[in-house]
Amino acid sequence: MTRLVELDATGPRKLSPEDLDDEKGDVAVCQCGLSDSFPFCDGSHRRTADEDADETYVYENGERRVVDRVVTDDESE
C-alpha cells in the first residue's frame, strides 16, 4: 500500500526536552503523515490498519479514499 502525504514544512524539527511525554518518558515521531500534531505521533496511524497492500490512498478532511492513478505536474518540462 502507498499513501499520498502533503507536507508544508521547509526545514527540520529539532526535538527538545519539552517534547518528552511526561507519562511515558519518550517521543513518538509520526511515520504515516496523518498526525494532527506532526511531526509527533497522535495515534492517527490506527486508521491505516485495514489498508490494502495493492491500493494507494489519500486522506482528506478526515476521509480516506482510494486513488486510481497519480498525476504530477513537472514544471521543468
Secondary structure, 3 states (H helix, E strand, C coil): CEEECCCCCCCCCCCCHHHCCCCCCCCCECCCCCCCCCCECCCHHHHHCCCCCCCEEEEECCEEEEECCCCCCCCCC
